[in-house]
Amino acid sequence: MFWKRARLVKSDVGIMCEVCAFAEFIGYIERRVNNVRIILRVIFNEGFGIDDLNNISYIQCEEIMLKPQGNENEWILLVKLSHKLTNLNARTGRTHTIPGSRLDQEGIHYSISGSPLSLKLVVGGAKMLFKPDRVSARGLSAKKVANSGILSPQQIRIAKAAFDRGWYNVPREITMSNLALELKIARSTLSEHLGRIETALMHDLFGSFSTSILTEEQEALLNEQAFGGREESDEIQVELDRVFAIELVDDTSTFIP
C-alpha cells in the first residue's frame, strides 16, 4: 500500500512527516495486543529530534541503539508503535510488515505479507482509516519460493560471524562496533542486517502462532469496509471467525507472529 506524502498531512501521520524526513522499518522486537516494538532507521528533518518523536501520540522511543556517526545523520531506534493500522496488522496473526517499508519524500510505502484473506482484512482496515493512493499485490513463484532460504547468503555469513564472536552470548562478548570492523562494514549497516536476520528467524519460528482481538462492533465495521457488506463465501467467514475473536485478550499477553 502507498500513501502520498502530500495527503498524509491530513491524517494522524502528518506529524510524523513533519518530524522525519525518512523512517524505515528494519524488524520486529515484539508484538503485543495494543502495540508493537520495532527497530526503526530514522533521519530527522532539520530542527527535529527524539523529543519531537516522543511527542507523537502513537510513538515512543524506548532506546537509542545507534547515534549518527561522522557525517551520517541516521539514527537506529527501538520504538514502541501503537498506531491503529499496525495494531490491526499484528492482531490478524497471519500478516506482518516487510522490512524496508518506509516513510520517504514520496510518502509511505507499507508492504505486508500473509494469507490472502488476512491481507484483505488489513487492506479493508486501511481504507477505513485513511484510503491508500495505491494498493498492489505481487504473485509468488513456486520456483523462487522453493529455491530461496530464510536468509540470504550474505545474511548467513553475518549471522554466523556474530554467533561465533559471541554477539548472542549473555553477556555479549563483542561490541557492535568491533564486529562491524571485523566484517568490514559500517556499524549502521550491521545493525540493519542483524535486525532483518532476527526478524526473518522469528517469523519462521513463530509464524504459525496467532492471538487476535477485536470487539463485535469493530468486526462488523471492518467486515463492511473490507468486503463491501456483501455476502461472502464460507471460507471467508471462517477466516473472519478466526481473526475477530469476541473475547478481549489481556493487554499483557504477548506473541511474535
C-alpha positions in Angstrom: 0.0 0.0 0.0 1.1 3.5 -0.7 0.1 7.0 0.6 1.4 10.2 -1.0 3.2 12.5 1.5 1.1 15.5 0.4 -2.1 13.6 1.5 -0.6 12.3 4.7 -0.6 15.8 6.3 -4.3 15.5 6.5 -4.1 12.3 8.6 -2.7 11.4 12.0 0.6 10.5 10.3 1.1 14.2 9.2 3.0 15.0 12.4 5.4 12.1 11.6 6.1 13.6 8.2 6.9 16.9 9.9 9.4 15.3 12.3 11.0 12.7 10.0 12.5 13.1 6.5 12.9 9.3 6.4 11.9 6.4 8.6 12.4 2.7 7.6 11.1 -0.4 9.4 14.0 -2.8 10.0 12.4 -5.5 12.1 10.2 -6.5 14.9 11.4 -6.9 18.5 8.0 -7.7 20.0 4.3 -7.6 19.1 1.6 -7.2 21.8 -2.1 -6.8 21.7 -2.1 -2.9 21.6 1.4 -2.1 20.4 4.5 -3.4 18.6 8.1 -2.8 19.4 10.3 -2.3 16.3 13.7 -1.3 15.1 13.4 1.9 13.1 16.1 3.7 11.0 15.3 7.4 11.1 16.6 10.7 9.5 15.1 13.7 11.2 14.1 16.8 9.5 16.3 19.8 10.4 15.4 21.2 13.8 13.7 18.0 15.0 14.9 15.1 17.1 14.0 12.4 19.6 11.9 14.6 21.8 9.7 15.6 18.9 9.3 11.9 18.0 8.2 11.1 21.6 5.5 13.9 21.3 3.7 11.9 18.7 0.8 10.1 20.5 1.4 6.6 18.9 5.2 6.5 19.0 7.7 6.3 21.9 11.4 5.9 21.6 12.5 3.3 24.2 16.2 3.0 23.3 18.7 4.7 21.0 20.6 1.8 19.5 22.9 3.9 17.3 23.5 7.6 17.1 24.7 9.3 13.9 28.4 8.6 13.3 30.7 11.1 11.5 28.9 12.6 8.5 26.0 10.2 8.8 22.7 11.6 10.1 20.9 8.3 10.6 19.6 7.1 13.9 18.8 3.4 14.8 16.0 3.4 17.3 13.9 0.9 19.3 10.4 2.4 19.3 7.0 1.3 20.6 4.4 1.9 18.0 0.7 1.9 18.8 -1.0 3.1 15.6 -4.4 1.6 14.7 -3.2 0.1 11.4 -0.1 -1.5 12.8 -2.1 -2.9 15.7 -4.7 -4.4 13.2 -1.8 -5.9 11.2 -0.5 -7.5 14.4 -3.9 -8.8 15.5 -4.6 -10.8 12.4 -1.8 -13.2 13.4 -1.3 -14.1 9.7 0.1 -10.9 8.3 3.3 -9.0 9.1 5.1 -5.9 7.8 8.0 -6.5 5.4 11.4 -4.9 6.4 12.1 -2.0 4.1 8.6 -0.5 4.5 9.3 3.2 4.9 8.3 6.8 5.0 10.3 8.8 2.5 9.9 12.0 0.4 7.3 10.3 -1.8 5.2 9.1 1.1 4.6 5.8 3.0 5.4 2.5 1.3 3.7 -0.1 3.5 4.4 -3.6 2.4 2.8 -6.6 4.2 2.7 -10.3 3.5 0.5 -13.1 4.8 -2.5 -15.2 3.9 -4.8 -13.7 1.1 -7.8 -13.4 3.4 -5.9 -11.7 6.2 -4.3 -9.3 3.8 -7.8 -8.4 2.5 -8.9 -7.6 6.1 -5.9 -5.3 6.7 -6.4 -3.5 3.4 -10.0 -3.0 4.4 -8.9 -1.6 7.7 -6.5 0.8 5.9 -9.3 2.0 3.7 -11.4 2.6 6.7 -8.7 4.7 8.5 -7.3 6.6 5.5 -7.7 5.3 2.0 -4.3 4.5 0.3 -3.4 6.2 -3.0 -2.3 2.8 -4.4 -2.8 -0.8 -3.4 -0.9 -3.5 -5.3 -0.1 -7.2 -4.9 2.7 -9.4 -6.2 2.4 -13.0 -7.1 4.8 -15.7 -5.8 6.7 -18.0 -8.0 6.8 -21.6 -6.7 10.3 -22.0 -8.1 11.5 -18.9 -6.3 10.0 -20.0 -3.0 11.4 -23.5 -3.4 14.9 -22.2 -4.1 15.0 -19.4 -1.5 16.0 -20.0 2.1 15.1 -18.0 5.2 18.3 -16.0 5.0 20.4 -14.8 2.0 24.0 -16.0 1.7 25.2 -12.6 3.0 22.9 -12.8 6.0 24.1 -16.3 6.8 27.7 -15.1 6.7 26.9 -12.2 9.0 24.8 -14.2 11.4 27.4 -16.9 11.6 30.2 -14.4 12.3 28.0 -12.7 15.0 27.3 -16.1 16.6 31.0 -17.2 16.5 32.2 -14.0 18.0 29.8 -14.1 21.0 27.3 -11.4 19.9 24.4 -13.7 21.0 26.0 -14.8 24.3 24.9 -13.4 27.6 26.7 -11.2 28.4 27.8 -10.3 24.9 31.5 -10.9 24.2 31.9 -8.4 21.4 30.5 -4.9 20.7 28.7 -4.0 17.5 31.5 -1.6 16.6 34.2 -4.3 16.8 32.0 -6.8 15.0 31.4 -4.3 12.2 35.2 -3.7 12.0 35.9 -7.4 11.6 33.2 -7.7 8.9 34.5 -4.5 7.2 31.0 -2.9 7.0 29.5 0.2 8.6 28.1 -0.1 12.1 24.7 1.1 10.9 24.7 -1.4 8.1 25.5 -4.2 10.6 22.7 -3.1 12.9 20.3 -3.2 10.0 21.4 -6.6 8.8 21.1 -8.1 12.4 17.6 -6.6 12.7 16.5 -8.2 9.4 18.1 -11.5 10.3 16.4 -11.7 13.7 13.0 -10.7 12.2 13.3 -13.5 9.5 14.1 -16.1 12.0 11.3 -15.1 14.4 8.8 -15.2 11.6 10.0 -18.6 10.6 9.9 -19.9 14.1 6.6 -18.4 15.4 4.8 -17.8 12.1 2.0 -20.3 12.9 1.1 -18.8 16.3 -1.7 -16.2 16.5 -3.5 -14.1 19.1 -6.3 -11.8 17.8 -8.8 -9.4 19.4 -11.5 -7.1 18.1 -14.8 -6.1 19.5 -18.0 -7.2 17.7 -18.6 -3.6 16.6 -15.1 -3.4 15.1 -15.6 -6.8 13.4 -18.8 -5.6 11.8 -17.3 -2.3 10.6 -14.2 -3.8 9.2 -16.1 -6.6 7.5 -18.2 -3.9 5.8 -15.1 -1.9 4.7 -13.2 -5.0 3.6 -15.9 -6.8 1.8 -18.4 -4.1 0.9 -21.1 -5.6 3.1 -21.8 -8.4 0.6 -22.3 -12.0 1.5 -19.1 -13.8 1.5 -18.1 -17.5 1.0 -17.8 -20.0 3.8 -14.1 -19.7 3.5 -14.0 -16.0 4.2 -16.4 -16.4 7.1 -14.2 -19.0 8.7 -11.3 -16.5 8.4 -13.4 -13.7 10.0 -14.3 -16.0 12.9 -10.7 -16.8 13.4 -9.3 -13.3 13.2 -12.0 -11.4 15.1 -12.2 -13.2 18.4 -15.1 -11.9 20.5 -13.3 -12.2 23.8 -10.7 -9.5 24.5 -7.2 -10.7 25.4 -5.4 -9.1 28.3 -3.0 -6.3 27.3 -0.1 -8.1 28.9 -0.3 -11.1 26.5 2.5 -11.3 24.0 3.0 -13.0 20.7 5.5 -12.8 17.9 3.9 -13.8 14.6 
